Amino acid sequence: MDTLEFELRGEHVALCDLLKLSGIADSSGQGKHMIANGDVTVDSQLESRKTAKIRANQTVRCLGQTVRVVASQA
């Protein structure tokens, strides 16, 4: 299983947007559907809040894919 790194451009990103921006979902709407179906965990905990604020050093898993969120280097 590959782990993608997502670099934040601010303090946080909404979970549904992260799924879209990382390429796991085709749209934020599809990301919301995945979250509602119980397909998404944040730091190994099931997450049901579609717009949960995801911050640096958190790990999101969905449908066998893993995204590690890192702080911006700028």
PQR file of N, CA, C, O and H, with PARSE charges and radii, in Angstrom:
ATOM      1  N   MET A   1       0.841  -1.177   0.000 -0.4000 1.5000
ATOM      2  CA  MET A   1       0.000   0.000   0.000 -0.0000 2.0000
ATOM      3  C   MET A   1       0.887   1.242   0.000  0.5500 1.7000
ATOM      4  O   MET A   1       1.729   1.408   0.883 -0.5500 1.4000
ATOM      5  N   ASP A   2       0.699   2.111  -0.986 -0.4000 1.5000
ATOM      6  CA  ASP A   2       1.477   3.334  -1.090 -0.0000 2.0000
ATOM      7  C   ASP A   2       0.908   4.417  -0.187  0.5500 1.7000
ATOM      8  O   ASP A   2      -0.297   4.471   0.058 -0.5500 1.4000
ATOM      9  H   ASP A   2       0.015   1.977  -1.703  0.4000 1.0000
ATOM     10  N   THR A   3       1.786   5.271   0.301 -0.4000 1.5000
ATOM     11  CA  THR A   3       1.377   6.412   1.100 -0.0000 2.0000
ATOM     12  C   THR A   3       1.691   7.683   0.331  0.5500 1.7000
ATOM     13  O   THR A   3       2.834   7.925  -0.057 -0.5500 1.4000
ATOM     14  H   THR A   3       2.765   5.227   0.102  0.4000 1.0000
ATOM     15  N   LEU A   4       0.669   8.485   0.118 -0.4000 1.5000
ATOM     16  CA  LEU A   4       0.838   9.777  -0.532 -0.0000 2.0000
ATOM     17  C   LEU A   4       1.109  10.820   0.530  0.5500 1.7000
ATOM     18  O   LEU A   4       0.625  10.701   1.656 -0.5500 1.4000
ATOM     19  H   LEU A   4      -0.259   8.289   0.434  0.4000 1.0000
ATOM     20  N   GLU A   5       1.875  11.839   0.186 -0.4000 1.5000
ATOM     21  CA  GLU A   5       2.058  12.969   1.088 -0.0000 2.0000
ATOM     22  C   GLU A   5       1.311  14.146   0.515  0.5500 1.7000
ATOM     23  O   GLU A   5       1.436  14.459  -0.668 -0.5500 1.4000
ATOM     24  H   GLU A   5       2.267  11.935  -0.728  0.4000 1.0000
ATOM     25  N   PHE A   6       0.528  14.802   1.361 -0.4000 1.5000
ATOM     26  CA  PHE A   6      -0.219  15.990   0.959 -0.0000 2.0000
ATOM     27  C   PHE A   6       0.312  17.162   1.756  0.5500 1.7000
ATOM     28  O   PHE A   6       0.280  17.147   2.987 -0.5500 1.4000
ATOM     29  H   PHE A   6       0.426  14.547   2.323  0.4000 1.0000
ATOM     30  N   GLU A   7       0.805  18.185   1.057 -0.4000 1.5000
ATOM     31  CA  GLU A   7       1.364  19.358   1.726 -0.0000 2.0000
ATOM     32  C   GLU A   7       0.274  20.413   1.914  0.5500 1.7000
ATOM     33  O   GLU A   7      -0.329  20.882   0.949 -0.5500 1.4000
ATOM     34  H   GLU A   7       0.831  18.196   0.058  0.4000 1.0000
ATOM     35  N   LEU A   8       0.037  20.773   3.163 -0.4000 1.5000
ATOM     36  CA  LEU A   8      -0.959  21.800   3.479 -0.0000 2.0000
ATOM     37  C   LEU A   8      -0.502  23.157   2.963  0.5500 1.7000
ATOM     38  O   LEU A   8       0.692  23.453   2.939 -0.5500 1.4000
ATOM     39  H   LEU A   8       0.528  20.392   3.947  0.4000 1.0000
ATOM     40  N   ARG A   9      -1.454  23.968   2.555 -0.4000 1.5000
ATOM     41  CA  ARG A   9      -1.136  25.340   2.142 -0.0000 2.0000
ATOM     42  C   ARG A   9      -1.621  26.334   3.191  0.5500 1.7000
ATOM     43  O   ARG A   9      -1.369  27.533   3.074 -0.5500 1.4000
ATOM     44  H   ARG A   9      -2.425  23.727   2.574  0.4000 1.0000
ATOM     45  N   GLY A  10      -2.310  25.848   4.206 -0.4000 1.5000
ATOM     46  CA  GLY A  10      -2.808  26.677   5.299 -0.0000 2.0000
ATOM     47  C   GLY A  10      -2.748  25.875   6.580  0.5500 1.7000
ATOM     48  O   GLY A  10      -1.931  24.962   6.709 -0.5500 1.4000
ATOM     49  H   GLY A  10      -2.515  24.874   4.301  0.4000 1.0000
ATOM     50  N   GLU A  11      -3.605  26.207   7.526 -0.4000 1.5000
ATOM     51  CA  GLU A  11      -3.624  25.490   8.805 -0.0000 2.0000
ATOM     52  C   GLU A  11      -4.289  24.120   8.698  0.5500 1.7000
ATOM     53  O   GLU A  11      -3.899  23.175   9.383 -0.5500 1.4000
ATOM     54  H   GLU A  11      -4.268  26.948   7.422  0.4000 1.0000
ATOM     55  N   HIS A  12      -5.302  24.025   7.828 -0.4000 1.5000
ATOM     56  CA  HIS A  12      -6.069  22.782   7.718 -0.0000 2.0000
ATOM     57  C   HIS A  12      -6.732  22.688   6.350  0.5500 1.7000
ATOM     58  O   HIS A  12      -6.749  23.646   5.577 -0.5500 1.4000
ATOM     59  H   HIS A  12      -5.619  24.793   7.272  0.4000 1.0000
ATOM     60  N   VAL A  13      -7.277  21.509   6.075 -0.4000 1.5000
ATOM     61  CA  VAL A  13      -8.053  21.276   4.858 -0.0000 2.0000
ATOM     62  C   VAL A  13      -9.255  20.420   5.257  0.5500 1.7000
ATOM     63  O   VAL A  13      -9.142  19.540   6.110 -0.5500 1.4000
ATOM     64  H   VAL A  13      -7.263  20.731   6.703  0.4000 1.0000
ATOM     65  N   ALA A  14     -10.399  20.683   4.640 -0.4000 1.5000
ATOM     66  CA  ALA A  14     -11.597  19.882   4.913 -0.0000 2.0000
ATOM     67  C   ALA A  14     -11.370  18.461   4.397  0.5500 1.7000
ATOM     68  O   ALA A  14     -10.774  18.267   3.337 -0.5500 1.4000
ATOM     69  H   ALA A  14     -10.491  21.398   3.947  0.4000 1.0000
ATOM     70  N   LEU A  15     -11.843  17.484   5.143 -0.4000 1.5000
ATOM     71  CA  LEU A  15     -11.626  16.083   4.781 -0.0000 2.0000
ATOM     72  C   LEU A  15     -12.137  15.769   3.384  0.5500 1.7000
ATOM     73  O   LEU A  15     -11.433  15.123   2.607 -0.5500 1.4000
ATOM     74  H   LEU A  15     -12.327  17.641   6.004  0.4000 1.0000
ATOM     75  N   CYS A  16     -13.339  16.209   3.045 -0.4000 1.5000
ATOM     76  CA  CYS A  16     -13.888  15.911   1.710 -0.0000 2.0000
ATOM     77  C   CYS A  16     -13.023  16.537   0.610  0.5500 1.7000
ATOM     78  O   CYS A  16     -12.863  15.953  -0.462 -0.5500 1.4000
ATOM     79  H   CYS A  16     -13.911  16.733   3.676  0.4000 1.0000
ATOM     80  N   ASP A  17     -12.470  17.720   0.874 -0.4000 1.5000
ATOM     81  CA  ASP A  17     -11.589  18.359  -0.108 -0.0000 2.0000
ATOM     82  C   ASP A  17     -10.263  17.623  -0.217  0.5500 1.7000
ATOM     83  O   ASP A  17      -9.715  17.497  -1.312 -0.5500 1.4000
ATOM     84  H   ASP A  17     -12.601  18.194   1.744  0.4000 1.0000
ATOM     85  N   LEU A  18      -9.741  17.135   0.903 -0.4000 1.5000
ATOM     86  CA  LEU A  18      -8.494  16.377   0.883 -0.0000 2.0000
ATOM     87  C   LEU A  18      -8.634  15.129   0.015  0.5500 1.7000
ATOM     88  O   LEU A  18      -7.727  14.793  -0.747 -0.5500 1.4000
ATOM     89  H   LEU A  18     -10.187  17.237   1.793  0.4000 1.0000
ATOM     90  N   LEU A  19      -9.763  14.450   0.131 -0.4000 1.5000
ATOM     91  CA  LEU A  19      -9.983  13.244  -0.683 -0.0000 2.0000
ATOM     92  C   LEU A  19      -9.956  13.588  -2.169  0.5500 1.7000
ATOM     93  O   LEU A  19      -9.435  12.822  -2.979 -0.5500 1.4000
ATOM     94  H   LEU A  19     -10.500  14.723   0.749  0.4000 1.0000
ATOM     95  N   LYS A  20     -10.521  14.745  -2.523 -0.4000 1.5000
ATOM     96  CA  LYS A  20     -10.508  15.188  -3.926 -0.0000 2.0000
ATOM     97  C   LYS A  20      -9.101  15.612  -4.353  0.5500 1.7000
ATOM     98  O   LYS A  20      -8.612  15.179  -5.397 -0.5500 1.4000
ATOM     99  H   LYS A  20     -10.944  15.367  -1.864  0.4000 1.0000
ATOM    100  N   LEU A  21      -8.463  16.442  -3.565 -0.4000 1.5000
ATOM    101  CA  LEU A  21      -7.149  16.983  -3.926 -0.0000 2.0000
ATOM    102  C   LEU A  21      -6.062  15.909  -4.004  0.5500 1.7000
ATOM    103  O   LEU A  21      -5.096  16.047  -4.754 -0.5500 1.4000
ATOM    104  H   LEU A  21      -8.860  16.795  -2.717  0.4000 1.0000
ATOM    105  N   SER A  22      -6.228  14.849  -3.229 -0.4000 1.5000
ATOM    106  CA  SER A  22      -5.236  13.770  -3.252 -0.0000 2.0000
ATOM    107  C   SER A  22      -5.531  12.733  -4.336  0.5500 1.7000
ATOM    108  O   SER A  22      -4.736  11.818  -4.553 -0.5500 1.4000
ATOM    109  H   SER A  22      -7.012  14.737  -2.619  0.4000 1.0000
ATOM    110  N   GLY A  23      -6.663  12.872  -5.013 -0.4000 1.5000
ATOM    111  CA  GLY A  23      -6.990  11.982  -6.117 -0.0000 2.0000
ATOM    112  C   GLY A  23      -7.738  10.717  -5.727  0.5500 1.7000
ATOM    113  O   GLY A  23      -7.995   9.863  -6.575 -0.5500 1.4000
ATOM    114  H   GLY A  23      -7.309  13.615  -4.837  0.4000 1.0000
ATOM    115  N   ILE A  24      -8.088  10.588  -4.462 -0.4000 1.5000
ATOM    116  CA  ILE A  24      -8.850   9.411  -4.028 -0.0000 2.0000
ATOM    117  C   ILE A  24     -10.284   9.507  -4.533  0.5500 1.7000
ATOM    118  O   ILE A  24     -10.870   8.512  -4.960 -0.5500 1.4000
ATOM    119  H   ILE A  24      -7.880  11.281  -3.772  0.4000 1.0000
ATOM    120  N   ALA A  25     -10.844  10.716  -4.480 -0.4000 1.5000
ATOM    121  CA  ALA A  25     -12.212  10.951  -4.966 -0.0000 2.0000
ATOM    122  C   ALA A  25     -12.138  11.860  -6.186  0.5500 1.7000
ATOM    123  O   ALA A  25     -11.228  12.680  -6.303 -0.5500 1.4000
ATOM    124  H   ALA A  25     -10.368  11.524  -4.133  0.4000 1.0000
ATOM    125  N   ASP A  26     -13.097  11.712  -7.093 -0.4000 1.5000
ATOM    126  CA  ASP A  26     -13.146  12.550  -8.289 -0.0000 2.0000
ATOM    127  C   ASP A  26     -13.676  13.948  -7.984  0.5500 1.7000
ATOM    128  O   ASP A  26     -13.403  14.895  -8.722 -0.5500 1.4000
ATOM    129  H   ASP A  26     -13.837  11.046  -6.998  0.4000 1.0000
ATOM    130  N   SER A  27     -14.439  14.076  -6.888 -0.4000 1.5000
ATOM    131  CA  SER A  27     -15.021  15.364  -6.516 -0.0000 2.0000
ATOM    132  C   SER A  27     -15.205  15.413  -5.007  0.5500 1.7000
ATOM    133  O   SER A  27     -15.118  14.390  -4.328 -0.5500 1.4000
ATOM    134  H   SER A  27     -14.660  13.307  -6.288  0.4000 1.0000
ATOM    135  N   SER A  28     -15.458  16.603  -4.492 -0.4000 1.5000
ATOM    136  CA  SER A  28     -15.744  16.723  -3.059 -0.0000 2.0000
ATOM    137  C   SER A  28     -17.030  15.970  -2.708  0.5500 1.7000
ATOM    138  O   SER A  28     -17.145  15.387  -1.630 -0.5500 1.4000
ATOM    139  H   SER A  28     -15.529  17.434  -5.044  0.4000 1.0000
ATOM    140  N   GLY A  29     -17.985  15.991  -3.624 -0.4000 1.5000
ATOM    141  CA  GLY A  29     -19.239  15.273  -3.409 -0.0000 2.0000
ATOM    142  C   GLY A  29     -19.012  13.778  -3.281  0.5500 1.7000
ATOM    143  O   GLY A  29     -19.610  13.133  -2.419 -0.5500 1.4000
ATOM    144  H   GLY A  29     -17.892  16.464  -4.500  0.4000 1.0000
ATOM    145  N   GLN A  30     -18.155  13.217  -4.126 -0.4000 1.5000
ATOM    146  CA  GLN A  30     -17.837  11.797  -4.018 -0.0000 2.0000
ATOM    147  C   GLN A  30     -17.108  11.531  -2.704  0.5500 1.7000
ATOM    148  O   GLN A  30     -17.332  10.505  -2.063 -0.5500 1.4000
ATOM    149  H   GLN A  30     -17.669  13.741  -4.825  0.4000 1.0000
ATOM    150  N   GLY A  31     -16.236  12.456  -2.306 -0.4000 1.5000
ATOM    151  CA  GLY A  31     -15.546  12.322  -1.020 -0.0000 2.0000
ATOM    152  C   GLY A  31     -16.529  12.295   0.133  0.5500 1.7000
ATOM    153  O   GLY A  31     -16.376  11.500   1.061 -0.5500 1.4000
ATOM    154  H   GLY A  31     -16.054  13.290  -2.827  0.4000 1.0000
ATOM    155  N   LYS A  32     -17.543  13.158   0.085 -0.4000 1.5000
ATOM    156  CA  LYS A  32     -18.577  13.187   1.133 -0.0000 2.0000
ATOM    157  C   LYS A  32     -19.323  11.865   1.181  0.5500 1.7000
ATOM    158  O   LYS A  32     -19.656  11.373   2.260 -0.5500 1.4000
ATOM    159  H   LYS A  32     -17.668  13.804  -0.669  0.4000 1.0000
ATOM    160  N   HIS A  33     -19.584  11.291   0.019 -0.4000 1.5000
ATOM    161  CA  HIS A  33     -20.267   9.999  -0.054 -0.0000 2.0000
ATOM    162  C   HIS A  33     -19.409   8.890   0.582  0.5500 1.7000
ATOM    163  O   HIS A  33     -19.929   8.043   1.308 -0.5500 1.4000
ATOM    164  H   HIS A  33     -19.313  11.691  -0.857  0.4000 1.0000
ATOM    165  N   MET A  34     -18.111   8.900   0.310 -0.4000 1.5000
ATOM    166  CA  MET A  34     -17.206   7.905   0.905 -0.0000 2.0000
ATOM    167  C   MET A  34     -17.187   8.031   2.426  0.5500 1.7000
ATOM    168  O   MET A  34     -17.193   7.028   3.141 -0.5500 1.4000
ATOM    169  H   MET A  34     -17.689   9.588  -0.280  0.4000 1.0000
ATOM    170  N   ILE A  35     -17.165   9.267   2.911 -0.4000 1.5000
ATOM    171  CA  ILE A  35     -17.166   9.502   4.355 -0.0000 2.0000
ATOM    172  C   ILE A  35     -18.466   8.987   4.961  0.5500 1.7000
ATOM    173  O   ILE A  35     -18.450   8.313   5.991 -0.5500 1.4000
ATOM    174  H   ILE A  35     -17.160  10.081   2.331  0.4000 1.0000
ATOM    175  N   ALA A  36     -19.601   9.306   4.318 -0.4000 1.5000
ATOM    176  CA  ALA A  36     -20.912   8.866   4.813 -0.0000 2.0000
ATOM    177  C   ALA A  36     -21.029   7.345   4.831  0.5500 1.7000
ATOM    178  O   ALA A  36     -21.721   6.784   5.680 -0.5500 1.4000
ATOM    179  H   ALA A  36     -19.614   9.854   3.481  0.4000 1.0000
ATOM    180  N   ASN A  37     -20.354   6.678   3.894 -0.4000 1.5000
ATOM    181  CA  ASN A  37     -20.389   5.209   3.829 -0.0000 2.0000
ATOM    182  C   ASN A  37     -19.480   4.548   4.863  0.5500 1.7000
ATOM    183  O   ASN A  37     -19.498   3.325   5.002 -0.5500 1.4000
ATOM    184  H   ASN A  37     -19.792   7.134   3.204  0.4000 1.0000
ATOM    185  N   GLY A  38     -18.692   5.330   5.586 -0.4000 1.5000
ATOM    186  CA  GLY A  38     -17.794   4.762   6.585 -0.0000 2.0000
ATOM    187  C   GLY A  38     -16.506   4.224   6.000  0.5500 1.7000
ATOM    188  O   GLY A  38     -15.883   3.333   6.577 -0.5500 1.4000
ATOM    189  H   GLY A  38     -18.678   6.324   5.473  0.4000 1.0000
ATOM    190  N   ASP A  39     -16.095   4.763   4.847 -0.4000 1.5000
ATOM    191  CA  ASP A  39     -14.888   4.282   4.170 -0.0000 2.0000
ATOM    192  C   ASP A  39     -13.619   5.023   4.591  0.5500 1.7000
ATOM    193  O   ASP A  39     -12.529   4.697   4.122 -0.5500 1.4000
ATOM    194  H   ASP A  39     -16.601   5.487   4.378  0.4000 1.0000
ATOM    195  N   VAL A  40     -13.753   6.027   5.480 -0.4000 1.5000
ATOM    196  CA  VAL A  40     -12.626   6.916   5.770 -0.0000 2.0000
ATOM    197  C   VAL A  40     -12.265   6.876   7.249  0.5500 1.7000
ATOM    198  O   VAL A  40     -13.134   6.955   8.116 -0.5500 1.4000
ATOM    199  H   VAL A  40     -14.639   6.293   5.862  0.4000 1.0000
ATOM    200  N   THR A  41     -10.958   6.750   7.525 -0.4000 1.5000
ATOM    201  CA  THR A  41     -10.469   6.881   8.890 -0.0000 2.0000
ATOM    202  C   THR A  41      -9.426   7.999   8.939  0.5500 1.7000
ATOM    203  O   THR A  41      -8.708   8.247   7.971 -0.5500 1.4000
ATOM    204  H   THR A  41     -10.251   6.686   6.820  0.4000 1.0000
ATOM    205  N   VAL A  42      -9.367   8.656  10.083 -0.4000 1.5000
ATOM    206  CA  VAL A  42      -8.359   9.672  10.344 -0.0000 2.0000
ATOM    207  C   VAL A  42      -7.621   9.235  11.593  0.5500 1.7000
ATOM    208  O   VAL A  42      -8.230   9.062  12.648 -0.5500 1.4000
ATOM    209  H   VAL A  42      -9.951   8.455  10.869  0.4000 1.0000
ATOM    210  N   ASP A  43      -6.331   9.059  11.483 -0.4000 1.5000
ATOM    211  CA  ASP A  43      -5.513   8.557  12.595 -0.0000 2.0000
ATOM    212  C   ASP A  43      -6.117   7.284  13.191  0.5500 1.7000
ATOM    213  O   ASP A  43      -6.221   7.142  14.410 -0.5500 1.4000
ATOM    214  H   ASP A  43      -5.836   9.200  10.626  0.4000 1.0000
ATOM    215  N   SER A  44      -6.509   6.370  12.317 -0.4000 1.5000
ATOM    216  CA  SER A  44      -7.058   5.042  12.646 -0.0000 2.0000
ATOM    217  C   SER A  44      -8.423   5.079  13.328  0.5500 1.7000
ATOM    218  O   SER A  44      -8.872   4.057  13.848 -0.5500 1.4000
ATOM    219  H   SER A  44      -6.425   6.485  11.327  0.4000 1.0000
ATOM    220  N   GLN A  45      -9.092   6.233  13.337 -0.4000 1.5000
ATOM    221  CA  GLN A  45     -10.432   6.354  13.907 -0.0000 2.0000
ATOM    222  C   GLN A  45     -11.421   6.665  12.784  0.5500 1.7000
ATOM    223  O   GLN A  45     -11.168   7.535  11.951 -0.5500 1.4000
ATOM    224  H   GLN A  45      -8.727   7.063  12.914  0.4000 1.0000
ATOM    225  N   LEU A  46     -12.545   5.954  12.767 -0.4000 1.5000
ATOM    226  CA  LEU A  46     -13.577   6.210  11.769 -0.0000 2.0000
ATOM    227  C   LEU A  46     -14.014   7.670  11.861  0.5500 1.7000
ATOM    228  O   LEU A  46     -14.286   8.171  12.952 -0.5500 1.4000
ATOM    229  H   LEU A  46     -12.750   5.248  13.444  0.4000 1.0000
ATOM    230  N   GLU A  47     -14.080   8.340  10.737 -0.4000 1.5000
ATOM    231  CA  GLU A  47     -14.468   9.763  10.715 -0.0000 2.0000
ATOM    232  C   GLU A  47     -15.744   9.929   9.912  0.5500 1.7000
ATOM    233  O   GLU A  47     -15.804   9.518   8.754 -0.5500 1.4000
ATOM    234  H   GLU A  47     -13.859   7.933   9.850  0.4000 1.0000
ATOM    235  N   SER A  48     -16.773  10.532  10.518 -0.4000 1.5000
ATOM    236  CA  SER A  48     -18.054  10.720   9.846 -0.0000 2.0000
ATOM    237  C   SER A  48     -18.346  12.188   9.542  0.5500 1.7000
ATOM    238  O   SER A  48     -19.356  12.496   8.909 -0.5500 1.4000
ATOM    239  H   SER A  48     -16.724  10.866  11.459  0.4000 1.0000
ATOM    240  N   ARG A  49     -17.482  13.092   9.982 -0.4000 1.5000
ATOM    241  CA  ARG A  49     -17.682  14.522   9.704 -0.0000 2.0000
ATOM    242  C   ARG A  49     -17.077  14.844   8.340  0.5500 1.7000
ATOM    243  O   ARG A  49     -15.865  14.751   8.149 -0.5500 1.4000
ATOM    244  H   ARG A  49     -16.662  12.843  10.496  0.4000 1.0000
ATOM    245  N   LYS A  50     -17.928  15.218   7.405 -0.4000 1.5000
ATOM    246  CA  LYS A  50     -17.487  15.440   6.022 -0.0000 2.0000
ATOM    247  C   LYS A  50     -16.489  16.584   5.903  0.5500 1.7000
ATOM    248  O   LYS A  50     -15.593  16.537   5.059 -0.5500 1.4000
ATOM    249  H   LYS A  50     -18.913  15.294   7.560  0.4000 1.0000
ATOM    250  N   THR A  51     -16.630  17.602   6.730 -0.4000 1.5000
ATOM    251  CA  THR A  51     -15.734  18.754   6.646 -0.0000 2.0000
ATOM    252  C   THR A  51     -14.797  18.823   7.851  0.5500 1.7000
ATOM    253  O   THR A  51     -14.383  19.908   8.260 -0.5500 1.4000
ATOM    254  H   THR A  51     -17.357  17.641   7.415  0.4000 1.0000
ATOM    255  N   ALA A  52     -14.468  17.678   8.409 -0.4000 1.5000
ATOM    256  CA  ALA A  52     -13.520  17.648   9.532 -0.0000 2.0000
ATOM    257  C   ALA A  52     -12.237  18.354   9.108  0.5500 1.7000
ATOM    258  O   ALA A  52     -11.770  18.186   7.982 -0.5500 1.4000
ATOM    259  H   ALA A  52     -14.804  16.797   8.077  0.4000 1.0000
ATOM    260  N   LYS A  53     -11.675  19.139  10.012 -0.4000 1.5000
ATOM    261  CA  LYS A  53     -10.444  19.872   9.718 -0.0000 2.0000
ATOM    262  C   LYS A  53      -9.249  18.947   9.877  0.5500 1.7000
ATOM    263  O   LYS A  53      -8.940  18.491  10.977 -0.5500 1.4000
ATOM    264  H   LYS A  53     -12.054  19.275  10.927  0.4000 1.0000
ATOM    265  N   ILE A  54      -8.589  18.681   8.772 -0.4000 1.5000
ATOM    266  CA  ILE A  54      -7.416  17.810   8.779 -0.0000 2.0000
ATOM    267  C   ILE A  54      -6.177  18.697   8.820  0.5500 1.7000
ATOM    268  O   ILE A  54      -6.017  19.606   8.006 -0.5500 1.4000
ATOM    269  H   ILE A  54      -8.840  19.052   7.878  0.4000 1.0000
ATOM    270  N   ARG A  55      -5.311  18.416   9.778 -0.4000 1.5000
ATOM    271  CA  ARG A  55      -4.130  19.245  10.012 -0.0000 2.0000
ATOM    272  C   ARG A  55      -2.853  18.438   9.759  0.5500 1.7000
ATOM    273  O   ARG A  55      -2.898  17.226   9.543 -0.5500 1.4000
ATOM    274  H   ARG A  55      -5.441  17.677  10.439  0.4000 1.0000
ATOM    275  N   ALA A  56      -1.729  19.132   9.792 -0.4000 1.5000
ATOM    276  CA  ALA A  56      -0.434  18.487   9.587 -0.0000 2.0000
ATOM    277  C   ALA A  56      -0.238  17.358  10.588  0.5500 1.7000
ATOM    278  O   ALA A  56      -0.712  17.430  11.722 -0.5500 1.4000
ATOM    279  H   ALA A  56      -1.693  20.115   9.967  0.4000 1.0000
ATOM    280  N   ASN A  57       0.453  16.331  10.164 -0.4000 1.5000
ATOM    281  CA  ASN A  57       0.792  15.144  10.958 -0.0000 2.0000
ATOM    282  C   ASN A  57      -0.383  14.210  11.198  0.5500 1.7000
ATOM    283  O   ASN A  57      -0.307  13.347  12.072 -0.5500 1.4000
ATOM    284  H   ASN A  57       0.838  16.273   9.243  0.4000 1.0000
ATOM    285  N   GLN A  58      -1.466  14.359  10.446 -0.4000 1.5000
ATOM    286  CA  GLN A  58      -2.562  13.408  10.520 -0.0000 2.0000
ATOM    287  C   GLN A  58      -2.484  12.473   9.318  0.5500 1.7000
ATOM    288  O   GLN A  58      -1.934  12.824   8.274 -0.5500 1.4000
ATOM    289  H   GLN A  58      -1.527  15.060   9.736  0.4000 1.0000
ATOM    290  N   THR A  59      -3.043  11.276   9.484 -0.4000 1.5000
ATOM    291  CA  THR A  59      -3.042  10.274   8.428 -0.0000 2.0000
ATOM    292  C   THR A  59      -4.484   9.892   8.109  0.5500 1.7000
ATOM    293  O   THR A  59      -5.265   9.553   8.998 -0.5500 1.4000
ATOM    294  H   THR A  59      -3.489  10.990  10.332  0.4000 1.0000
ATOM    295  N   VAL A  60      -4.819   9.953   6.827 -0.4000 1.5000
ATOM    296  CA  VAL A  60      -6.170   9.633   6.357 -0.0000 2.0000
ATOM    297  C   VAL A  60      -6.076   8.371   5.507  0.5500 1.7000
ATOM    298  O   VAL A  60      -5.205   8.257   4.646 -0.5500 1.4000
ATOM    299  H   VAL A  60      -4.185  10.229   6.105  0.4000 1.0000
ATOM    300  N   ARG A  61      -6.980   7.425   5.756 -0.4000 1.5000
ATOM    301  CA  ARG A  61      -7.031   6.196   4.956 -0.0000 2.0000
ATOM    302  C   ARG A  61      -8.432   6.053   4.362  0.5500 1.7000
ATOM    303  O   ARG A  61      -9.441   6.286   5.028 -0.5500 1.4000
ATOM    304  H   ARG A  61      -7.688   7.518   6.456  0.4000 1.0000
ATOM    305  N   CYS A  62      -8.459   5.661   3.085 -0.4000 1.5000
ATOM    306  CA  CYS A  62      -9.736   5.476   2.395 -0.0000 2.0000
ATOM    307  C   CYS A  62      -9.536   4.474   1.266  0.5500 1.7000
ATOM    308  O   CYS A  62      -8.661   4.651   0.418 -0.5500 1.4000
ATOM    309  H   CYS A  62      -7.639   5.472   2.544  0.4000 1.0000
ATOM    310  N   LEU A  63     -10.338   3.435   1.257 -0.4000 1.5000
ATOM    311  CA  LEU A  63     -10.342   2.433   0.184 -0.0000 2.0000
ATOM    312  C   LEU A  63      -8.936   1.920  -0.134  0.5500 1.7000
ATOM    313  O   LEU A  63      -8.562   1.795  -1.300 -0.5500 1.4000
ATOM    314  H   LEU A  63     -11.049   3.291   1.945  0.4000 1.0000
ATOM    315  N   GLY A  64      -8.172   1.627   0.902 -0.4000 1.5000
ATOM    316  CA  GLY A  64      -6.850   1.050   0.721 -0.0000 2.0000
ATOM    317  C   GLY A  64      -5.745   2.043   0.410  0.5500 1.7000
ATOM    318  O   GLY A  64      -4.591   1.651   0.234 -0.5500 1.4000
ATOM    319  H   GLY A  64      -8.476   1.729   1.849  0.4000 1.0000
ATOM    320  N   GLN A  65      -6.079   3.304   0.341 -0.4000 1.5000
ATOM    321  CA  GLN A  65      -5.069   4.336   0.068 -0.0000 2.0000
ATOM    322  C   GLN A  65      -4.819   5.150   1.334  0.5500 1.7000
ATOM    323  O   GLN A  65      -5.728   5.369   2.135 -0.5500 1.4000
ATOM    324  H   GLN A  65      -7.017   3.622   0.483  0.4000 1.0000
ATOM    325  N   THR A  66      -3.586   5.590   1.500 -0.4000 1.5000
ATOM    326  CA  THR A  66      -3.195   6.338   2.685 -0.0000 2.0000
ATOM    327  C   THR A  66      -2.630   7.691   2.273  0.5500 1.7000
ATOM    328  O   THR A  66      -1.823   7.787   1.349 -0.5500 1.4000
ATOM    329  H   THR A  66      -2.848   5.412   0.849  0.4000 1.0000
ATOM    330  N   VAL A  67      -3.065   8.730   2.972 -0.4000 1.5000
ATOM    331  CA  VAL A  67      -2.564  10.084   2.740 -0.0000 2.0000
ATOM    332  C   VAL A  67      -2.011  10.610   4.059  0.5500 1.7000
ATOM    333  O   VAL A  67      -2.724  10.688   5.060 -0.5500 1.4000
ATOM    334  H   VAL A  67      -3.721   8.653   3.723  0.4000 1.0000
ATOM    335  N   ARG A  68      -0.731  10.970   4.045 -0.4000 1.5000
ATOM    336  CA  ARG A  68      -0.122  11.589   5.224 -0.0000 2.0000
ATOM    337  C   ARG A  68      -0.025  13.081   4.963  0.5500 1.7000
ATOM    338  O   ARG A  68       0.557  13.517   3.971 -0.5500 1.4000
ATOM    339  H   ARG A  68      -0.152  10.907   3.232  0.4000 1.0000
ATOM    340  N   VAL A  69      -0.608  13.860   5.874 -0.4000 1.5000
ATOM    341  CA  VAL A  69      -0.662  15.309   5.708 -0.0000 2.0000
ATOM    342  C   VAL A  69       0.570  15.920   6.379  0.5500 1.7000
ATOM    343  O   VAL A  69       0.863  15.642   7.542 -0.5500 1.4000
ATOM    344  H   VAL A  69      -1.081  13.505   6.680  0.4000 1.0000
ATOM    345  N   VAL A  70       1.289  16.761   5.621 -0.4000 1.5000
ATOM    346  CA  VAL A  70       2.494  17.394   6.135 -0.0000 2.0000
ATOM    347  C   VAL A  70       2.352  18.910   6.056  0.5500 1.7000
ATOM    348  O   VAL A  70       1.606  19.436   5.230 -0.5500 1.4000
ATOM    349  H   VAL A  70       1.051  16.988   4.676  0.4000 1.0000
ATOM    350  N   ALA A  71       3.081  19.602   6.930 -0.4000 1.5000
ATOM    351  CA  ALA A  71       3.069  21.058   6.946 -0.0000 2.0000
ATOM    352  C   ALA A  71       3.783  21.604   5.712  0.5500 1.7000
ATOM    353  O   ALA A  71       4.700  20.978   5.181 -0.5500 1.4000
ATOM    354  H   ALA A  71       3.686  19.175   7.601  0.4000 1.0000
ATOM    355  N   SER A  72       3.355  22.756   5.275 -0.4000 1.5000
ATOM    356  CA  SER A  72       4.002  23.409   4.147 -0.0000 2.0000
ATOM    357  C   SER A  72       5.437  23.778   4.486  0.5500 1.7000
ATOM    358  O   SER A  72       5.739  24.166   5.615 -0.5500 1.4000
ATOM    359  H   SER A  72       2.610  23.264   5.706  0.4000 1.0000
ATOM    360  N   GLN A  73       6.309  23.658   3.515 -0.4000 1.5000
ATOM    361  CA  GLN A  73       7.713  23.993   3.713 -0.0000 2.0000
ATOM    362  C   GLN A  73       7.963  25.484   3.543  0.5500 1.7000
ATOM    363  O   GLN A  73       9.055  25.964   3.849 -0.5500 1.4000
ATOM    364  H   GLN A  73       6.064  23.343   2.597  0.4000 1.0000
ATOM    365  N   ALA A  74       6.971  26.225   3.062 -0.4000 1.5000
ATOM    366  CA  ALA A  74       7.137  27.670   2.802 -0.0000 2.0000
ATOM    367  C   ALA A  74       7.098  28.487   4.069  0.5500 1.7000
ATOM    368  O   ALA A  74       7.222  29.711   4.018 -0.5500 1.4000
ATOM    369  H   ALA A  74       6.084  25.836   2.814  0.4000 1.0000
TER
END
